[in-house]
Amino acid sequence: MRIFYAAASPFVRKCLVVAHELGLNERVERVAASAHPVDRSAAIVAHNPLGKIPTLLLEDGTVLYDSRVICEYLNTLAHGALIPAEGPGRWQALVDQSLGDGIMDAAVLTRYELAVRPESLRWPEWSAAQLEKVRSALAQVEQRAAAFGSRLDIGTIALGCALGYLDLRFASLGWREQHPASARWFEQFDARASMRATRPQ
Ligand SMILES: N[C@@H](CCC(=O)N[C@@H](CS)C(=O)NCC(=O)O)C(=O)O
C-alpha cells in the first residue's frame, strides 16, 4: 500500500506511528506529496477530492482517508489493539484521539494563517482563537497525563503526534513550562522507536 506523505504532517505521522507499532511499517510505501490548502495538488485530488494527506492507496485500488479511517484500517489489518474494541478504554482512546486531532487541526490552521496566507489578509484574532483551543486542550491533557503511564493506543499516539507538531512549528509556545506532567509523559513516549522513526527533521 502507498501513503501520500509529508514529514511535517502530524496526521500522516499518526498513521505511520500506528503502522510502525503494528509491525506494518515495511508494507507502507511513502509517496512524497505537497498538500496545500490553496494550491491543491492534482496528484492527491486524483485520489482524494479533498486534496488532503494522509491518503492511503491499497493494492486493489481502494482509497482511504482521512487519518482516522487509515488508522482503523491498519489496526484491523494487523488484528491490533491500538483501538480498543469495547469498554471504557475504547471511548477514552477515541476521545483522546479527537483531542489530539483537534490540537493538530487548530495548529495546522494557524500555521496556514501565518505561513501561507498573504500578510495583508491575516486575521490575528482568528489565529489567537485557534491557539486558545490548543491551550485549553493542553490544560485538559495536563490533568490526566500522569495517569497515562505506558498506555499505548490511538489516543496517546494522537496526543504524542500533536505535541510533536507543537515542537516542530510552535516551539515558541513553550508548552512544557506550563505542563510539567505532560512534558514528563511525552519525554518517555517520544522515545518510542515509532516516534523516533517518524520524527520530522
Ligand atoms: N482530518 C484530516 C486532516 C488532514 C489535514 O488537515 N492534512 C493537512 C496536512 S497536515 C492537509 O492535507 N492540508 C491540505 C488542505 O487543507 O487542503 C485527517 O485526520 O487526516
The ligand as an SDF file (V2000), in Angstrom:
LIG
                    3D

 20 19  0  0  0  0  0  0  0  0999 V2000
   -8.9670   15.3420    9.2940 N   0  0  0  0  0  0  0  0  0  0  0  0
   -7.8300   15.0930    8.4390 C   0  0  0  0  0  0  0  0  0  0  0  0
   -6.8980   16.3090    8.4700 C   0  0  0  0  0  0  0  0  0  0  0  0
   -5.7590   16.1670    7.4610 C   0  0  0  0  0  0  0  0  0  0  0  0
   -5.0810   17.5070    7.1880 C   0  0  0  0  0  0  0  0  0  0  0  0
   -5.5430   18.5750    7.5860 O   0  0  0  0  0  0  0  0  0  0  0  0
   -3.9560   17.3980    6.4600 N   0  0  0  0  0  0  0  0  0  0  0  0
   -3.2660   18.5890    6.0080 C   0  0  0  0  0  0  0  0  0  0  0  0
   -1.7570   18.3920    6.0770 C   0  0  0  0  0  0  0  0  0  0  0  0
   -1.2000   18.2820    7.7730 S   0  0  0  0  0  0  0  0  0  0  0  0
   -3.6350   18.8370    4.5630 C   0  0  0  0  0  0  0  0  0  0  0  0
   -3.7090   17.9080    3.8030 O   0  0  0  0  0  0  0  0  0  0  0  0
   -3.8540   20.1090    4.1920 N   0  0  0  0  0  0  0  0  0  0  0  0
   -4.2080   20.4970    2.8740 C   0  0  0  0  0  0  0  0  0  0  0  0
   -5.5350   21.1920    2.8340 C   0  0  0  0  0  0  0  0  0  0  0  0
   -6.0020   21.6850    3.8790 O   0  0  0  0  0  0  0  0  0  0  0  0
   -6.1090   21.2880    1.7560 O   0  0  0  0  0  0  0  0  0  0  0  0
   -7.1200   13.8120    8.8670 C   0  0  0  0  0  0  0  0  0  0  0  0
   -7.3130   13.3770   10.0170 O   0  0  0  0  0  0  0  0  0  0  0  0
   -6.4180   13.1850    8.0650 O   0  0  0  0  0  0  0  0  0  0  0  0
  1  2  1  0
  2  3  1  0
  2 18  1  0
  3  4  1  0
  4  5  1  0
  5  6  2  0
  5  7  1  0
  7  8  1  0
  8  9  1  0
  8 11  1  0
  9 10  1  0
 11 12  2  0
 11 13  1  0
 13 14  1  0
 14 15  1  0
 15 16  2  0
 15 17  1  0
 18 19  2  0
 18 20  1  0
M  END
$$$$
